[in-house]
Amino acid sequence: MFNWFKKVVKDYVVEDANTSLFDKITDLELRVLTLEAENVELTNCLYEVENRLQANIDNIHPVVYNLKNDNWDQ
């Protein structure tokens, strides 16, 4: 896929790591793929937490007091 790009940048060196520019780009692409996968996992966990919280909220049954009294007018 990036063969043409590799041919162009293989001789360039990144100053910090003393590696080729292509190697640095490949490493960055791998990091992006890893972060995207972690983002999917995080999103799934958030949906799970939301569903559990909604289920707990739905299980709350507040006490209903019968305050209707027909004799209050007297």
FENJO-V387662 format. One record per helix or strand. SS is the DSSP state (H for helix, E for strand). FROM is the first residue (numbers start at 1). LEN is the number of residues. If there is no record, write none. Layout:
ss: <SS | SS>
from: <FROM | FROM>
len: <LEN | LEN>
This chain:
ss: <H | E | E | H | H>
from: <3 | 13 | 19 | 21 | 70>
len: <7 | 2 | 2 | 38 | 4>
